[in-house]
Amino acid sequence: MSQSIDLPKVDDFLEELLAIQQTGSKRIAMLGSRHVPITHQQLIELLSYALVLGSNHIITSGATGTNLAVVRGVMRADPNLVTVILPQSLERQPRESRQELEKVIHLVENPKNDQLSLAEASSICNQEIISRCQQLICFAFHESYTLLKTCQDAEEQRKVVTLFYLD
């Protein structure tokens, strides 16, 4: 009995290879868990800083942890190269992130989602973020269902996805 193996289509492979090799600036979404150790946050901040030095535009959300580390890194490099899309209004964001977010030039609030649960609003927000990017870099745990679903959706939209597991 032979076993069937699903191989990626050659077109998919070539498209991904071209996207990775693309020179010049890209729109890169960076998302991740709120529950990230400080050492991981420092690495994420450094990565976002370096990506902006390469003239990439970063898109993220405003939660504490990963996303706030991304914002800090980009703001150090070039505040014009970050867009932060909030799942709800700025007032609904954690106090510790509001101070940083108020400095962001390209800040998109979604007060229409204030009546939704944070999980529902975050899912909608993540969809908007991946619709605006060419590539997604995600930092998640194996049980980070909203983030893992976002990665799956990005792959289905033929985005280059890099997923780092934190556990």
C-alpha angles and dihedrals in degrees: 000000000000123000122223118228121199107227122187114256115259090238091055091049094049092046091052092046091052091048092052092048094046110125123208128045124332135189103244123187115209117192136160153141125312090221102072125140116245092249090056090047090054091052092047090049090051092048093051090047091052093046090054092048084059088059095254120148112229124211120193144143129253107249123126119260116031099010095048090048088054091051092050092051095048093045089056092052104037124334090202092066100064130081116189117198113194122208089221138002121312090250090062093057121100113275092239092059098039093075092056093041093054088066094056113109097201102046120156117195125196106201089161086074096053091102093054125085114264090249092055093044091047092052091052091045093050090053090054091048095052091046087062099046139075095205136025126210111189134184110199147148121239089255095048091113098173092050094044090050089051090053091049091049091049091052090050088054088053096248121150105253126197112185121191116193114215096199 
